[in-house]
Amino acid sequence: MSSGLFDLTGKNALVTGGAQGLGRMIAEGLLRAGATVVITSRKTDICEAAASDMAPLGKCIALPADLSTPAAAVDLAQRYRDTVGDALHILVNNAGKTWGGTIDTFPDKAWPSVMMVNVQTPFTLVRELLTELAAAGTPDDPARVINIGSIAGATTAKLSAYSYAASKAAVHMLSRDLAGDLADRNINVNAVLPGFFPTSMTAHMRDHEAVDTALLDKIPMHRMGRADEIAGTVVFLSSRAGAYITGAEIPVDGGIVGCS
């Protein structure tokens, strides 16, 4: 029953923002499971270095892309086709942007760019890669779209990141809409809602390995997440084990959402 349940051998995956942070954790997990993984990053040198670093785990391809405009997403889809081919089994929309500030000074310019990268770009990529996703999916083994949301879009995390929180709530709803619309094309769509992980976005909450105790007090499990925990969730959703799941919002957060 369990033989090959989480095996992704022969699958192609695209992970946006896959060179660093959560995206890097996810890309490594998919590679370890056997997938060929394409990663993006805004900076060419960082993208290519990350792909080289991950090469011992499996075939990892760097496609640098600044996904801050719809045109860039359209271009990335074409470069994926040119580089990998006409089948995309797994699309992980992970690239994101945030903006923090107090309500008194939070600027209007903090909205368009955050909504573009976090909401519109994932939609555009799904639209542009529909043919490749549909070609890869079957009724028993659908293609997978996994949108990386956030607990900030599901609970009031008091981060003073208003456009970010709103964008992630939008990603969760977008995922449900897409799941309903694409089920008959053999494409599953789910949202993963990470909590606090040791990435650059939480660096201000940590002093190397020491984590702010005030933050830990807000997490029922009293620790940050580990790389294998976010990667494992994405591998599960991407594998035969997750073939019957679509339209779900899965918090990976130590209990913040579920225990509140």
C-alpha positions as CSV (number, residue, x, y, z in Angstrom):
1,M,0.0,0.0,0.0
2,S,2.8,2.5,1.0
3,S,5.2,1.5,-1.8
4,G,5.9,4.7,-3.9
5,L,3.2,6.6,-2.1
6,F,5.4,9.7,-1.9
7,D,7.6,9.0,-4.9
8,L,7.8,11.9,-7.5
9,T,10.2,10.2,-9.9
10,G,9.4,11.4,-13.5
11,K,7.5,14.5,-12.3
12,N,8.4,18.0,-13.3
13,A,8.0,20.8,-10.8
14,L,8.3,24.6,-11.0
15,V,8.9,26.4,-7.7
16,T,8.8,30.2,-7.8
17,G,11.1,31.8,-5.4
18,G,12.8,28.4,-5.0
19,A,16.4,29.7,-4.4
20,Q,16.0,30.8,-0.8
21,G,13.8,30.5,2.3
22,L,10.7,28.4,2.2
23,G,11.0,27.9,-1.5
24,R,14.5,26.4,-1.2
25,M,13.2,24.1,1.5
26,I,10.4,23.0,-0.8
27,A,12.6,22.6,-3.8
28,E,15.0,20.4,-1.9
29,G,12.1,18.2,-0.7
30,L,10.8,17.8,-4.2
31,L,14.2,16.9,-5.5
32,R,14.7,14.3,-2.7
33,A,11.4,12.8,-3.7
34,G,12.6,12.3,-7.3
35,A,11.2,15.3,-9.2
36,T,13.0,17.4,-11.7
37,V,12.7,20.9,-10.2
38,V,12.8,24.3,-11.9
39,I,13.5,27.2,-9.5
40,T,13.2,31.0,-10.0
41,S,14.7,33.9,-8.2
42,R,14.9,37.6,-9.0
43,K,18.7,37.5,-9.1
44,T,20.4,35.4,-11.7
45,D,23.5,34.7,-9.6
46,I,21.5,33.5,-6.6
47,C,19.2,31.4,-8.7
48,E,22.1,29.7,-10.6
49,A,24.1,29.2,-7.4
50,A,21.1,27.6,-5.6
51,A,20.5,25.2,-8.6
52,S,24.1,24.2,-8.5
53,D,24.0,23.6,-4.7
54,M,21.0,21.4,-5.1
55,A,22.3,19.5,-8.1
56,P,23.5,16.5,-5.9
57,L,19.9,15.9,-4.9
58,G,18.6,15.7,-8.4
59,K,18.0,17.6,-11.6
60,C,17.5,21.3,-10.7
61,I,17.2,24.0,-13.3
62,A,17.6,27.7,-12.8
63,L,15.2,30.1,-14.6
64,P,15.8,33.6,-13.1
65,A,12.7,35.7,-13.1
66,D,11.5,38.9,-11.5
67,L,7.8,38.1,-11.1
68,S,6.7,41.6,-10.4
69,T,4.7,42.0,-13.6
70,P,2.2,39.9,-15.5
71,A,4.5,40.0,-18.5
72,A,7.3,38.4,-16.5
73,A,5.0,35.5,-15.6
74,V,4.0,35.0,-19.2
75,D,7.7,35.0,-20.2
76,L,8.5,32.5,-17.4
77,A,5.8,30.1,-18.7
78,Q,7.3,30.3,-22.2
79,R,10.8,29.7,-20.9
80,Y,9.5,26.7,-18.9
81,R,8.1,25.2,-22.1
82,D,11.3,25.9,-24.1
83,T,13.5,24.4,-21.3
84,V,11.5,21.5,-19.9
85,G,8.7,20.7,-22.4
86,D,4.9,20.4,-22.5
87,A,4.2,18.7,-19.2
88,L,4.1,20.4,-15.7
89,H,3.1,18.1,-12.9
90,I,3.6,20.4,-10.0
91,L,3.5,24.2,-9.8
92,V,4.4,25.7,-6.4
93,N,3.5,29.5,-6.3
94,N,5.9,30.5,-3.5
95,A,7.5,33.8,-4.6
96,G,6.2,36.5,-2.3
97,K,6.6,40.0,-1.1
98,T,5.8,41.7,2.1
99,W,5.7,45.3,3.5
100,G,5.6,46.2,7.2
101,G,4.6,49.4,8.9
102,T,2.3,51.0,11.4
103,I,-1.2,51.8,10.4
104,D,-0.4,55.5,10.9
105,T,2.3,55.5,8.2
106,F,1.5,52.5,6.1
107,P,1.9,53.9,2.5
108,D,-0.4,53.4,-0.5
109,K,2.6,52.2,-2.5
110,A,2.8,49.2,-0.2
111,W,-0.3,47.7,-2.0
112,P,0.1,47.3,-5.8
113,S,3.5,45.5,-5.8
114,V,2.5,43.1,-2.9
115,M,-0.8,42.2,-4.5
116,M,0.9,41.7,-7.9
117,V,3.6,39.3,-6.7
118,N,1.5,37.5,-4.1
119,V,-1.9,37.2,-6.0
120,Q,-1.9,38.2,-9.6
121,T,1.4,36.5,-10.6
122,P,0.3,33.1,-9.3
123,F,-3.0,33.4,-11.2
124,T,-1.2,34.4,-14.4
125,L,1.2,31.5,-14.1
126,V,-1.7,29.0,-13.6
127,R,-3.5,30.5,-16.6
128,E,-0.4,30.5,-18.8
129,L,0.6,27.0,-17.9
130,L,-2.9,25.4,-18.0
131,T,-2.0,23.4,-21.1
132,E,1.1,22.0,-19.5
133,L,-0.7,21.2,-16.3
134,A,-3.6,19.5,-18.0
135,A,-1.2,17.5,-20.2
136,A,0.4,16.1,-17.0
137,G,-2.7,15.3,-15.1
138,T,-4.9,12.2,-15.1
139,P,-8.1,11.3,-13.2
140,D,-6.0,9.1,-10.8
141,D,-3.0,11.3,-10.7
142,P,-3.9,15.0,-11.2
143,A,-1.4,17.8,-11.8
144,R,-0.9,19.9,-8.7
145,V,-1.0,23.6,-8.0
146,I,0.2,24.5,-4.5
147,N,-0.1,28.1,-3.6
148,I,1.9,29.2,-0.6
149,G,-0.4,31.3,1.6
150,S,0.2,32.3,5.2
151,I,-1.3,32.1,8.7
152,A,-1.3,35.9,8.3
153,G,-4.2,35.5,5.9
154,A,-6.1,33.2,8.2
155,T,-5.7,34.8,11.7
156,T,-4.8,38.2,13.0
157,A,-1.1,37.7,13.6
158,K,-0.5,41.4,14.5
159,L,2.4,41.7,12.1
160,S,1.5,45.2,10.9
161,A,1.8,43.9,7.3
162,Y,-1.6,44.9,6.0
163,S,-1.1,44.4,2.3
164,Y,0.7,41.1,2.9
165,A,-2.0,39.7,5.1
166,A,-4.8,40.8,2.7
167,S,-2.9,39.3,-0.2
168,K,-2.5,35.9,1.5
169,A,-6.2,35.8,2.4
170,A,-6.8,36.5,-1.3
171,V,-4.5,33.6,-2.2
172,H,-6.5,31.2,0.0
173,M,-9.7,32.2,-1.8
174,L,-8.1,32.1,-5.2
175,S,-7.0,28.6,-4.5
176,R,-10.5,27.5,-3.7
177,D,-11.9,29.1,-6.8
178,L,-9.3,27.6,-9.0
179,A,-9.8,24.1,-7.4
180,G,-13.4,24.2,-8.3
181,D,-12.8,25.4,-11.8
182,L,-10.0,23.0,-12.7
183,A,-11.1,19.8,-11.1
184,D,-12.6,18.5,-14.4
185,R,-9.2,19.2,-16.1
186,N,-7.4,16.9,-13.7
187,I,-5.7,19.7,-11.8
188,N,-5.7,19.9,-8.0
189,V,-5.2,23.2,-6.3
190,N,-4.5,23.6,-2.6
191,A,-3.1,26.3,-0.4
192,V,-0.4,25.7,2.3
193,L,-0.3,28.2,5.1
194,P,3.1,28.3,6.8
195,G,3.6,29.7,10.2
196,F,7.0,30.8,11.5
197,F,10.0,29.3,9.9
198,P,13.7,30.3,10.1
199,T,13.8,32.4,7.0
200,S,14.8,36.0,6.2
201,M,11.3,37.1,6.8
202,T,11.6,36.1,10.5
203,A,15.2,37.2,11.0
204,H,14.1,40.1,13.1
205,M,12.4,37.7,15.5
206,R,15.6,35.6,15.9
207,D,19.2,36.1,17.2
208,H,20.9,33.3,15.3
209,E,19.3,30.1,16.8
210,A,17.7,31.9,19.7
211,V,14.0,32.8,19.0
212,D,12.1,35.6,20.7
213,T,10.3,34.0,23.6
214,A,7.3,36.3,23.0
215,L,6.9,34.7,19.6
216,L,7.3,31.2,20.9
217,D,4.6,31.9,23.5
218,K,2.2,32.5,20.5
219,I,2.9,29.1,19.0
220,P,1.1,26.1,20.8
221,M,4.1,23.8,20.0
222,H,6.5,26.5,21.3
223,R,9.0,26.2,18.4
224,M,9.5,27.4,14.8
225,G,8.9,25.0,11.9
226,R,11.7,22.9,10.3
227,A,12.6,22.6,6.7
228,D,11.5,19.0,6.4
229,E,8.0,19.9,7.8
230,I,7.1,22.4,5.0
231,A,8.8,20.3,2.4
232,G,7.0,17.2,3.6
233,T,3.6,18.9,3.3
234,V,4.3,19.9,-0.3
235,V,5.6,16.5,-1.2
236,F,2.5,14.9,0.3
237,L,0.2,17.2,-1.7
238,S,2.2,16.5,-4.8
239,S,2.3,12.8,-4.5
240,R,-0.1,9.9,-4.9
241,A,-0.8,10.3,-1.2
242,G,-2.4,13.7,-1.9
243,A,-4.2,12.8,-5.1
244,Y,-7.7,13.1,-3.6
245,I,-7.2,16.5,-2.0
246,T,-8.2,19.8,-3.7
247,G,-9.5,23.1,-2.5
248,A,-7.9,22.6,0.9
249,E,-6.1,25.1,3.1
250,I,-3.4,23.4,5.2
251,P,-1.8,25.3,8.0
252,V,1.8,24.2,8.8
253,D,2.2,26.4,11.9
254,G,2.6,24.5,15.1
255,G,-1.1,25.0,15.9
256,I,-1.5,28.7,15.6
257,V,-4.6,28.6,13.4
258,G,-6.1,25.3,14.5
259,C,-5.7,25.9,18.3
260,S,-6.9,29.5,18.3
